[in-house]
Amino acid sequence: MNDDTSLTVELTDDGSATLFVPALDEHYHSVKGALTESDHIYRDCAFLHRAAINTTKPATPLRLLEVGFGTGLNACVTAMAATEACAVHYIALEKYPVDAGLLEKLHYGQLVDGHLLQAIHHATWDEPVAITPHFTLEKRKSDYLTDELPKSIDVVYFDAFAPEKQPEMWSAEAFARLIETLNPGAVLTTYCAKGEIRRLLTALGMRMERIPGPIGGKREILRGIKS
């Protein structure tokens, strides 16, 4: 559980900020670069990768699931990339939403589209909200481990805290439940490149690959495709 009163703002190596959770000794984003991580691991290697192979005619919005809404940075960079030809219905699960006042202290509006970011942060929870004509956001106050998961997912941003901090989020049972919700060809990315996670996802039917991480950050990340 995250207590907003104990969260602190820290600057990462690319000049963007993140939140630090003392109780877990963990950060919401990579200390090597919060914005760089969102852009590369999630927007580029998952959403845009899946969009490039979207052959549905006429194009229908991709259904994207984020495990851990956190600061909303992943959602914002995705909204900025969404287009008429590459629209998205973005569903984010967050058990402990961050206080709006604390989010303001991150000053992400200086690095991304500030109007979009404000719309994302102030969107009503637990119902779909059209942020732009090409980006619908559905923030759910939800427990990923116990609540019903959305169905027919095309893209997954798996951005939970590290396996050693929250092992239950990375268990075989949790991943099996997640993979059941995915459409064929769905793309999943995560910053975690541990061999045990790659082997676990492979055993559950995902075609896994190690791909280069963000510049200045982790050497490798994981991407999986559902067969």
C-alpha positions as CSV (number, residue, x, y, z in Angstrom):
1,M,0.0,0.0,0.0
2,N,1.3,3.4,-0.9
3,D,0.8,6.3,1.6
4,D,0.9,9.6,-0.3
5,T,2.2,11.4,2.8
6,S,5.4,9.4,2.5
7,L,6.0,9.6,-1.2
8,T,8.8,11.9,-2.3
9,V,9.6,13.5,-5.7
10,E,13.0,12.7,-7.1
11,L,14.7,13.8,-10.3
12,T,15.8,11.1,-12.8
13,D,18.8,11.2,-15.1
14,D,16.9,12.5,-18.1
15,G,15.6,15.5,-16.2
16,S,12.1,14.2,-15.6
17,A,10.8,13.4,-12.1
18,T,9.5,10.3,-10.5
19,L,8.0,9.3,-7.1
20,F,9.9,7.3,-4.5
21,V,8.1,4.9,-2.2
22,P,10.1,4.5,1.1
23,A,8.0,1.6,2.3
24,L,9.1,-0.4,-0.7
25,D,12.4,1.3,-1.4
26,E,11.1,1.6,-4.9
27,H,10.5,4.2,-7.6
28,Y,7.5,4.6,-9.9
29,H,9.8,5.1,-12.9
30,S,13.4,4.3,-13.8
31,V,15.9,6.5,-12.1
32,K,17.8,6.5,-15.4
33,G,14.9,8.5,-17.0
34,A,11.2,8.5,-16.3
35,L,10.1,10.1,-19.6
36,T,12.7,8.0,-21.6
37,E,11.3,4.8,-20.0
38,S,7.7,5.7,-20.9
39,D,8.6,6.7,-24.5
40,H,10.7,3.7,-25.3
41,I,9.5,0.7,-23.3
42,Y,5.8,1.4,-23.5
43,R,4.8,3.8,-26.2
44,D,7.4,2.7,-28.9
45,C,8.0,-1.0,-28.1
46,A,4.4,-1.9,-27.3
47,F,1.7,0.5,-28.6
48,L,3.4,1.8,-31.7
49,H,4.8,-1.7,-32.4
50,R,1.3,-3.2,-32.2
51,A,-0.2,-0.3,-34.2
52,A,2.3,-0.9,-37.0
53,I,0.9,-4.4,-37.6
54,N,-2.8,-3.5,-37.0
55,T,-4.4,-4.9,-40.2
56,T,-8.1,-4.4,-39.0
57,K,-10.0,-2.7,-41.8
58,P,-11.6,-0.3,-41.1
59,A,-9.2,0.5,-38.2
60,T,-10.7,0.0,-34.8
61,P,-9.2,1.3,-31.6
62,L,-6.6,-0.9,-30.0
63,R,-7.5,-1.9,-26.5
64,L,-4.6,-1.2,-24.2
65,L,-4.3,-2.4,-20.6
66,E,-1.8,-0.7,-18.2
67,V,-1.1,-2.6,-15.0
68,G,-0.3,0.3,-12.7
69,F,-1.5,3.8,-13.8
70,G,0.8,5.5,-11.3
71,T,1.6,9.1,-12.4
72,G,-0.2,8.9,-15.7
73,L,3.0,9.5,-17.7
74,N,2.6,6.3,-19.8
75,A,-1.0,7.3,-20.6
76,C,0.0,10.8,-21.7
77,V,2.8,9.8,-24.1
78,T,0.4,7.2,-25.6
79,A,-2.4,9.8,-26.0
80,M,0.1,12.1,-27.8
81,A,0.9,9.3,-30.2
82,A,-2.7,8.2,-30.9
83,T,-4.1,9.1,-34.3
84,E,-7.2,8.5,-36.5
85,A,-5.4,5.5,-38.0
86,C,-4.1,4.4,-34.6
87,A,-6.7,5.1,-32.0
88,V,-6.7,3.5,-28.6
89,H,-9.0,2.7,-25.7
90,Y,-6.7,2.9,-22.7
91,I,-7.7,1.0,-19.6
92,A,-5.5,1.6,-16.5
93,L,-5.7,-0.4,-13.3
94,E,-4.6,1.4,-10.1
95,K,-5.4,0.2,-6.6
96,Y,-3.9,3.3,-4.9
97,P,-4.3,6.5,-7.0
98,V,-1.8,9.2,-6.4
99,D,-3.0,12.5,-5.0
100,A,-3.5,15.2,-7.7
101,G,-1.5,17.7,-5.6
102,L,1.5,15.4,-5.6
103,L,1.2,14.7,-9.3
104,E,1.5,18.5,-9.9
105,K,4.9,18.5,-8.2
106,L,6.3,16.3,-10.9
107,H,6.0,19.1,-13.5
108,Y,5.3,16.7,-16.3
109,G,3.4,19.4,-18.1
110,Q,6.7,21.0,-19.0
111,L,7.8,17.9,-20.8
112,V,4.7,16.6,-22.5
113,D,1.4,18.1,-23.7
114,G,0.2,19.8,-20.6
115,H,-3.4,20.1,-21.7
116,L,-3.6,16.4,-22.3
117,L,-1.9,15.6,-19.1
118,Q,-4.4,17.7,-17.1
119,A,-7.3,16.0,-18.9
120,I,-5.9,12.6,-18.0
121,H,-5.3,13.5,-14.4
122,H,-8.8,14.9,-13.9
123,A,-10.7,12.3,-15.9
124,T,-13.4,10.6,-13.8
125,W,-12.5,7.2,-12.4
126,D,-14.3,4.0,-13.3
127,E,-15.9,5.2,-16.6
128,P,-14.6,5.7,-20.1
129,V,-13.7,9.4,-20.9
130,A,-12.9,10.7,-24.4
131,I,-9.7,12.6,-23.9
132,T,-9.2,13.2,-27.6
133,P,-11.1,11.9,-30.7
134,H,-8.5,9.2,-30.9
135,F,-7.8,8.4,-27.2
136,T,-10.4,7.2,-24.7
137,L,-9.2,6.7,-21.1
138,E,-10.7,4.3,-18.6
139,K,-9.0,4.6,-15.2
140,R,-10.2,1.9,-12.9
141,K,-9.7,1.9,-9.1
142,S,-9.0,-1.8,-9.2
143,D,-7.0,-4.6,-7.6
144,Y,-5.3,-6.3,-10.5
145,L,-4.9,-9.5,-8.5
146,T,-8.5,-10.0,-7.5
147,D,-10.9,-7.9,-9.6
148,E,-12.2,-9.0,-13.0
149,L,-9.8,-8.0,-15.8
150,P,-11.0,-6.3,-19.1
151,K,-11.3,-8.6,-22.1
152,S,-10.0,-8.5,-25.7
153,I,-6.7,-6.7,-24.9
154,D,-4.3,-5.8,-27.8
155,V,-1.5,-4.2,-25.8
156,V,-0.3,-4.5,-22.2
157,Y,2.0,-2.1,-20.4
158,F,3.1,-4.3,-17.5
159,D,4.5,-1.6,-15.1
160,A,4.1,-3.1,-11.7
161,F,6.8,-2.6,-9.0
162,A,9.8,-5.0,-9.3
163,P,9.3,-8.7,-8.7
164,E,11.4,-8.6,-5.5
165,K,9.2,-5.9,-4.2
166,Q,5.7,-7.3,-5.2
167,P,6.3,-10.9,-6.1
168,E,2.5,-11.6,-6.2
169,M,2.1,-9.4,-9.2
170,W,4.6,-11.5,-11.2
171,S,3.3,-14.9,-10.2
172,A,2.4,-17.7,-12.7
173,E,-1.2,-17.5,-11.5
174,A,-1.4,-13.7,-12.1
175,F,0.2,-13.9,-15.5
176,A,-2.0,-16.8,-16.6
177,R,-5.1,-14.8,-15.7
178,L,-3.8,-11.8,-17.7
179,I,-2.8,-13.8,-20.8
180,E,-6.4,-15.2,-21.0
181,T,-7.6,-11.7,-21.7
182,L,-5.3,-11.1,-24.7
183,N,-6.3,-11.2,-28.3
184,P,-4.0,-13.2,-30.7
185,G,-1.1,-11.0,-31.7
186,A,-1.4,-8.9,-28.5
187,V,1.9,-7.2,-27.4
188,L,3.2,-7.0,-23.8
189,T,6.2,-5.1,-22.7
190,T,7.9,-4.7,-19.3
191,Y,11.1,-3.1,-18.0
192,C,11.9,-6.3,-16.3
193,A,14.3,-8.5,-18.2
194,K,14.8,-11.3,-15.7
195,G,15.2,-14.8,-17.2
196,E,12.7,-16.3,-14.8
197,I,10.0,-13.9,-16.0
198,R,10.8,-14.5,-19.6
199,R,10.7,-18.3,-19.1
200,L,7.4,-18.0,-17.1
201,L,5.7,-16.0,-19.9
202,T,7.1,-18.4,-22.5
203,A,5.6,-21.3,-20.7
204,L,2.3,-19.6,-20.7
205,G,2.2,-19.3,-24.4
206,M,3.8,-15.9,-25.1
207,R,6.6,-15.6,-27.8
208,M,9.2,-13.7,-25.8
209,E,12.1,-11.7,-26.9
210,R,14.7,-9.5,-25.3
211,I,15.0,-6.2,-27.0
212,P,17.3,-3.2,-26.3
213,G,16.3,-1.0,-23.5
214,P,16.1,2.8,-23.5
215,I,19.3,4.9,-24.2
216,G,21.1,5.5,-20.9
217,G,18.8,3.0,-19.1
218,K,18.5,-0.8,-18.9
219,R,20.4,-2.8,-21.5
220,E,17.5,-5.1,-22.2
221,I,13.8,-5.2,-21.7
222,L,11.2,-7.9,-22.5
223,R,8.5,-8.0,-25.2
224,G,6.0,-10.8,-25.7
225,I,3.5,-11.6,-28.4
226,K,0.5,-13.8,-27.9
227,S,0.4,-16.5,-30.5
